[in-house]
Amino acid sequence: MQKVKVGIIGAGGISTVHLPPLKERLDEVELVAAADVNPAAKALVDKYGIPNFVSDYRQILPLVDAVLINVPTHLHAQMTIKALKADKHVFLEKPMTRTMEEANAVAAAAAESKGQLQIGFVRRFDDEWEGFRQAILAGELGRPVTWRHVATSSGPDIRWFTEDQQGGGPFLDGAIHNYDFGMYTFGPVEWVFAHLRTINPNHTAFDTGTATVHFESGDELMVAWTWGVPAGSQGGGCFDFLGPRGTLLPKADLSLDAAKAQFTIYQGKESRIVESPRRALDIGYKRQMNEFVDVALGKTKPRAGIREGLDSMRVSLAILQSGKTGNKVYLSEIR
Ligand SMILES: NC(=O)c1ccc[n+]([C@@H]2O[C@H](COP(=O)([O-])OP(=O)(O)OC[C@H]3O[C@@H](n4cnc5c(N)ncnc54)[C@H](O)[C@@H]3O)[C@@H](O)[C@H]2O)c1
């Protein structure tokens, strides 16, 4: 059988997550080339026996059928467009791009390409989050649902993530998983409202604040995150779903069965425990890469592609715009 030739652009943090599942498919995949501007990235490339390591990503395109683009967000557009124009299948890490203009250019290139575009929305492969979604869609909490996510951290210890024009900060980078999963569950977004600020003087992006995402269905997502506190400082967190019939709450108590995670659905004084796999996110990363290989082999289409990439960008950029202006932003304003 002809193997699919895979290349990797950017061999940093997330590539350490994507390479192991690709290695498990070596009967169908040949890892042929990697590009990274940092010579130190060669260590990871060598670990996976990838024979070609270059600094200029354009050199690997002629060698591959499919490519992973795992570089800082502001570099996504130029590389993805080049790869799609060369008819390569592309796995592009989220967020699709830094700006809407770039996202539209990527979407146009994808529409013209013989290659497929897959966006890295790993939560769509996460059986624990899928369990939340199924409970909500089955009406166990009633509707409308309010999904609250409060998180405190210093953010990734890599500068570009919190540079406004590069990573765009947590309300573009990390929280985009929530926006995408929210749309996957609740449908289109109608408007957003955000109060955002920058509390770490070394950051240029908004690193702290609260964003409300209002779906056309009436459901809402509230994201109150910071990536602005000093490393090591502990802070509060919250992750739950509320509705008129009850609540859904993930539980850390794994004492019943160490192999399972669990969440609880409360309907007043009644409650029900739902089990899901532990390490569901890790399993999700693996399933996401398996889909990428299957897409490259022509066996399936990406479950998150052009549409999902664009929709999530529009929500993220609406939130950043609301953070700047202090106004509610309707999604119809973001093109
Ligand atoms: N889905 C997830 O859960 C998840 C998690 C982490 C990161 N990400 C996304 O993955 C992407 C990469 O993040 P990361 O954590 O791996 O970042 P990183 O900084 O750890 O790695 C990025 C790599 O790209 C390389 N690079 C920079 N410029 C380059 C260029 N011009 N050509 C080739 N290589 C270049 C860097 O040297 C570095 O090795 C980002 O879009 C990020 O948002 C997704």
The ligand as an SDF file (V2000), in Angstrom:
LIG
                    3D

 44 48  0  0  0  0  0  0  0  0999 V2000
   -4.9530   22.1460   20.4210 N   0  0  0  0  0  0  0  0  0  0  0  0
   -4.2700   22.4040   21.5040 C   0  0  0  0  0  0  0  0  0  0  0  0
   -4.6440   21.9660   22.5310 O   0  0  0  0  0  0  0  0  0  0  0  0
   -3.0170   23.2410   21.4000 C   0  0  0  0  0  0  0  0  0  0  0  0
   -2.1180   23.2580   22.4690 C   0  0  0  0  0  0  0  0  0  0  0  0
   -0.9470   24.0170   22.3400 C   0  0  0  0  0  0  0  0  0  0  0  0
   -0.7290   24.7630   21.1960 C   0  0  0  0  0  0  0  0  0  0  0  0
   -1.6450   24.7530   20.1820 N   0  0  0  0  0  0  0  0  0  0  0  0
   -1.4360   25.5500   18.9680 C   0  0  0  0  0  0  0  0  0  0  0  0
   -0.3610   24.9780   18.2330 O   0  0  0  0  0  0  0  0  0  0  0  0
    0.3940   26.0120   17.5970 C   0  0  0  0  0  0  0  0  0  0  0  0
    1.8460   25.8910   18.0500 C   0  0  0  0  0  0  0  0  0  0  0  0
    1.8990   25.9780   19.4620 O   0  0  0  0  0  0  0  0  0  0  0  0
    3.0950   25.3370   20.3090 P   0  0  0  0  0  0  0  0  0  0  0  0
    2.6060   25.2520   21.7140 O   0  0  0  0  0  0  0  0  0  0  0  0
    3.6180   24.1220   19.6630 O   0  0  0  0  0  0  0  0  0  0  0  0
    4.1510   26.5380   20.2060 O   0  0  0  0  0  0  0  0  0  0  0  0
    5.7290   26.4590   20.4210 P   0  0  0  0  0  0  0  0  0  0  0  0
    6.1940   27.8560   20.5130 O   0  0  0  0  0  0  0  0  0  0  0  0
    6.0510   25.4930   21.5120 O   0  0  0  0  0  0  0  0  0  0  0  0
    6.2520   25.7980   19.0580 O   0  0  0  0  0  0  0  0  0  0  0  0
    6.2010   26.4730   17.8430 C   0  0  0  0  0  0  0  0  0  0  0  0
    7.3830   26.0050   16.9870 C   0  0  0  0  0  0  0  0  0  0  0  0
    7.3330   26.6970   15.7370 O   0  0  0  0  0  0  0  0  0  0  0  0
    8.6520   27.0500   15.3870 C   0  0  0  0  0  0  0  0  0  0  0  0
    8.6360   28.1500   14.4150 N   0  0  0  0  0  0  0  0  0  0  0  0
    8.4920   29.4750   14.6440 C   0  0  0  0  0  0  0  0  0  0  0  0
    8.5610   30.1650   13.4920 N   0  0  0  0  0  0  0  0  0  0  0  0
    8.7530   29.2520   12.5070 C   0  0  0  0  0  0  0  0  0  0  0  0
    8.9190   29.3420   11.0990 C   0  0  0  0  0  0  0  0  0  0  0  0
    8.8810   30.5210   10.4620 N   0  0  0  0  0  0  0  0  0  0  0  0
    9.1140   28.2010   10.4020 N   0  0  0  0  0  0  0  0  0  0  0  0
    9.1680   26.9950   11.0480 C   0  0  0  0  0  0  0  0  0  0  0  0
    9.0280   26.8570   12.3840 N   0  0  0  0  0  0  0  0  0  0  0  0
    8.8200   27.9620   13.0980 C   0  0  0  0  0  0  0  0  0  0  0  0
    9.2900   27.4290   16.7110 C   0  0  0  0  0  0  0  0  0  0  0  0
   10.7250   27.4350   16.6330 O   0  0  0  0  0  0  0  0  0  0  0  0
    8.7430   26.3610   17.6220 C   0  0  0  0  0  0  0  0  0  0  0  0
    9.5680   25.1980   17.6620 O   0  0  0  0  0  0  0  0  0  0  0  0
   -0.2930   27.3190   17.9790 C   0  0  0  0  0  0  0  0  0  0  0  0
   -1.2000   27.6870   16.9860 O   0  0  0  0  0  0  0  0  0  0  0  0
   -1.0340   26.9800   19.2590 C   0  0  0  0  0  0  0  0  0  0  0  0
   -2.1570   27.7990   19.4990 O   0  0  0  0  0  0  0  0  0  0  0  0
   -2.7560   23.9850   20.2720 C   0  0  0  0  0  0  0  0  0  0  0  0
  1  2  1  0
  2  3  2  0
  2  4  1  0
  4  5  1  0
  4 44  2  0
  5  6  2  0
  6  7  1  0
  7  8  2  0
  8  9  1  0
  8 44  1  0
  9 10  1  0
  9 42  1  0
 10 11  1  0
 11 12  1  0
 11 40  1  0
 12 13  1  0
 13 14  1  0
 14 15  2  0
 14 16  1  0
 14 17  1  0
 17 18  1  0
 18 19  2  0
 18 20  1  0
 18 21  1  0
 21 22  1  0
 22 23  1  0
 23 24  1  0
 23 38  1  0
 24 25  1  0
 25 26  1  0
 25 36  1  0
 26 27  1  0
 26 35  1  0
 27 28  2  0
 28 29  1  0
 29 30  1  0
 29 35  2  0
 30 31  1  0
 30 32  2  0
 32 33  1  0
 33 34  2  0
 34 35  1  0
 36 37  1  0
 36 38  1  0
 38 39  1  0
 40 41  1  0
 40 42  1  0
 42 43  1  0
M  CHG  2   8   1  16  -1
M  END
$$$$
